[in-house]
């Protein structure tokens, strides 16, 4: 069996979540990191998690929130990556 690094996070409100085997439903993981980065996950237990970046240039994702399935499936991220000229 393949070895995986654990992907353990703390959601807003203090809930501990294991995203190691979560399925990524959609994301924007473009570098450099910033507000445009996000991911929507569904855990094997059926929990939906929105992960975002608080404008941290050192981490792709740094904020996590448990959301309802309808919100996860219909999520539209409000930020776009701005190309510098």
Backbone as CSV, one residue per row, in Angstrom:
resi,resn,N_x,N_y,N_z,CA_x,CA_y,CA_z,C_x,C_y,C_z
1,UNK,0.838,-1.181,0.000,0.000,0.000,0.000,0.887,1.249,0.000
2,UNK,0.452,2.267,-0.697,1.196,3.514,-0.795,1.202,4.232,0.548
3,UNK,2.349,4.771,0.914,2.466,5.577,2.121,1.994,6.990,1.812
4,UNK,1.201,7.558,2.715,0.739,8.927,2.567,1.164,9.737,3.775
5,UNK,1.514,10.987,3.540,1.703,11.910,4.648,0.312,12.316,5.105
6,UNK,0.117,12.430,6.393,-1.186,12.841,6.899,-1.425,14.307,6.577
7,UNK,-2.657,14.631,6.230,-3.066,16.007,5.946,-4.117,16.354,6.991
8,UNK,-3.650,16.770,8.169,-4.511,17.088,9.298,-4.603,18.596,9.439
9,UNK,-5.837,19.113,9.566,-6.045,20.553,9.667,-7.045,20.846,10.781
10,UNK,-7.066,22.099,11.200,-8.044,22.564,12.171,-8.945,23.568,11.478
11,UNK,-10.245,23.296,11.477,-11.219,24.183,10.844,-11.583,25.316,11.790
12,UNK,-12.190,26.345,11.212,-12.716,27.426,12.037,-13.666,26.799,13.047
13,UNK,-13.570,27.187,14.290,-14.366,26.581,15.343,-13.618,25.499,16.086
14,UNK,-12.407,25.150,15.613,-11.565,24.204,16.326,-11.723,22.745,15.955
15,UNK,-12.588,22.421,15.006,-12.790,21.025,14.610,-11.558,20.487,13.889
16,UNK,-11.071,19.323,14.326,-9.929,18.664,13.696,-10.429,17.834,12.519
17,UNK,-9.779,17.982,11.366,-10.189,17.264,10.160,-8.998,16.541,9.554
18,UNK,-9.250,15.350,9.030,-8.230,14.573,8.330,-8.566,14.611,6.841
19,UNK,-7.766,15.320,6.071,-7.983,15.429,4.629,-7.065,14.509,3.829
20,UNK,-6.388,13.582,4.512,-5.417,12.707,3.854,-6.026,11.988,2.651
21,UNK,-7.219,11.441,2.798,-7.855,10.686,1.719,-9.068,11.416,1.156
22,UNK,-9.164,12.713,1.418,-10.289,13.501,0.898,-10.150,13.670,-0.615
23,UNK,-11.279,13.751,-1.282,-11.293,13.992,-2.727,-11.403,15.496,-2.962
24,UNK,-10.526,16.012,-3.783,-10.566,17.419,-4.156,-11.593,17.591,-5.270
25,UNK,-12.655,18.346,-5.000,-13.714,18.539,-5.991,-13.382,19.634,-6.991
26,UNK,-12.731,20.687,-6.518,-12.265,21.771,-7.396,-11.235,22.580,-6.640
27,UNK,-10.391,23.289,-7.385,-9.351,24.071,-6.714,-8.686,25.034,-7.682
28,UNK,-7.941,25.945,-7.106,-7.025,26.815,-7.831,-5.768,26.837,-6.979
29,UNK,-4.752,26.125,-7.421,-3.520,25.991,-6.654,-2.337,26.671,-7.333
30,UNK,-2.617,27.705,-8.102,-1.559,28.369,-8.859,-0.595,29.132,-7.964
31,UNK,0.658,29.113,-8.354,1.720,29.856,-7.673,1.899,31.178,-8.405
32,UNK,2.261,32.290,-7.784,2.559,32.427,-6.359,1.281,32.367,-5.527
33,UNK,1.430,31.951,-4.275,0.288,31.774,-3.392,-0.327,33.109,-3.005
34,UNK,-1.651,33.091,-2.797,-2.363,34.302,-2.413,-3.849,34.044,-2.298
35,UNK,-4.623,35.112,-2.303,-6.070,35.024,-2.109,-6.781,34.160,-3.152
36,UNK,-6.192,33.997,-4.332,-6.827,33.209,-5.398,-6.795,31.701,-5.112
37,UNK,-5.971,31.257,-4.164,-5.865,29.822,-3.876,-7.037,29.336,-3.046
38,UNK,-7.618,28.217,-3.466,-8.693,27.577,-2.700,-8.797,26.115,-3.116
39,UNK,-9.489,25.345,-2.317,-9.816,23.965,-2.667,-11.096,23.583,-1.943
40,UNK,-11.897,22.761,-2.593,-13.102,22.189,-1.988,-12.866,20.687,-1.905
41,UNK,-12.984,20.139,-0.699,-12.737,18.717,-0.461,-14.003,18.023,0.045
42,UNK,-14.094,16.721,-0.233,-15.079,15.842,0.399,-14.305,14.709,1.048
43,UNK,-14.459,14.572,2.365,-13.754,13.515,3.082,-14.452,12.178,2.856
44,UNK,-13.791,11.063,3.128,-14.439,9.754,3.008,-15.685,9.627,3.907
45,UNK,-15.742,10.440,4.959,-16.907,10.426,5.863,-18.044,11.313,5.359
46,UNK,-17.852,11.976,4.213,-18.893,12.816,3.629,-18.921,14.241,4.151
47,UNK,-17.829,14.700,4.747,-17.732,16.077,5.236,-17.136,16.931,4.120
48,UNK,-17.752,18.080,3.862,-17.263,18.997,2.843,-16.473,20.110,3.515
49,UNK,-15.304,20.408,2.948,-14.387,21.374,3.549,-13.947,22.370,2.483
50,UNK,-14.059,23.651,2.821,-13.537,24.721,1.960,-12.210,25.166,2.557
51,UNK,-11.159,25.123,1.762,-9.838,25.570,2.182,-9.482,26.808,1.363
52,UNK,-8.992,27.844,2.040,-8.648,29.088,1.357,-7.310,29.617,1.857
53,UNK,-6.841,30.644,1.190,-5.603,31.313,1.561,-5.957,32.721,2.031
54,UNK,-5.431,33.124,3.178,-5.716,34.439,3.764,-4.734,35.506,3.283
55,UNK,-4.180,35.325,2.094,-3.172,36.200,1.496,-1.793,35.926,2.084
56,UNK,-1.576,34.658,2.447,-0.293,34.196,2.982,0.579,33.743,1.809
57,UNK,1.707,34.419,1.538,2.536,34.052,0.393,3.365,32.780,0.607
58,UNK,3.367,32.246,1.842,4.203,31.084,2.152,3.463,29.753,2.164
59,UNK,2.135,29.788,2.233,1.327,28.564,2.257,0.254,28.651,1.187
60,UNK,-0.013,27.532,0.528,-1.063,27.541,-0.479,-2.428,27.713,0.172
61,UNK,-2.696,26.946,1.239,-3.978,26.997,1.934,-3.720,27.123,3.429
62,UNK,-4.440,28.025,4.082,-4.193,28.211,5.519,-5.455,28.427,6.348
63,UNK,-6.627,28.374,5.737,-7.891,28.490,6.467,-8.831,27.388,5.987
64,UNK,-9.513,26.761,6.936,-10.376,25.621,6.615,-11.724,25.817,7.277
65,UNK,-12.790,25.473,6.536,-14.149,25.649,7.036,-15.012,24.480,6.569
66,UNK,-15.761,23.872,7.477,-16.719,22.837,7.115,-17.940,23.538,6.519
67,UNK,-18.384,23.055,5.347,-19.537,23.650,4.686,-20.520,22.551,4.277
68,UNK,-21.724,22.946,3.933,-22.749,22.007,3.473,-22.452,21.552,2.042
69,UNK,-22.998,20.397,1.672,-22.759,19.845,0.336,-23.198,20.807,-0.760
70,UNK,-24.370,21.420,-0.624,-24.858,22.335,-1.662,-23.904,23.516,-1.837
71,UNK,-23.395,24.048,-0.737,-22.440,25.159,-0.816,-21.144,24.707,-1.475
72,UNK,-20.712,23.477,-1.185,-19.484,22.950,-1.783,-19.644,22.770,-3.288
73,UNK,-20.742,22.192,-3.684,-20.952,21.914,-5.108,-21.185,23.182,-5.921
74,UNK,-21.739,24.222,-5.306,-22.013,25.463,-6.019,-21.006,26.568,-5.753
75,UNK,-19.893,26.237,-5.094,-18.941,27.269,-4.681,-18.304,27.980,-5.874
76,UNK,-18.260,29.297,-5.776,-17.580,30.135,-6.763,-16.625,31.023,-5.993
77,UNK,-15.341,30.862,-6.240,-14.332,31.602,-5.477,-14.318,33.062,-5.911
78,UNK,-14.294,33.987,-4.941,-14.401,35.414,-5.286,-13.111,36.062,-5.782
79,UNK,-11.979,35.383,-5.679,-10.708,35.998,-6.047,-10.100,35.321,-7.274
80,UNK,-9.449,36.109,-8.098,-8.739,35.614,-9.277,-7.268,35.985,-9.151
81,UNK,-6.419,35.176,-9.711,-4.991,35.489,-9.719,-4.747,36.690,-10.625
82,UNK,-3.989,37.637,-10.146,-3.655,38.836,-10.904,-2.257,38.659,-11.476
83,UNK,-2.176,38.723,-12.794,-0.884,38.601,-13.464,-0.161,39.932,-13.418
84,UNK,1.076,39.906,-12.961,1.878,41.122,-12.941,2.594,41.263,-14.277
85,UNK,2.628,42.486,-14.781,3.260,42.719,-16.089,4.656,43.236,-15.932
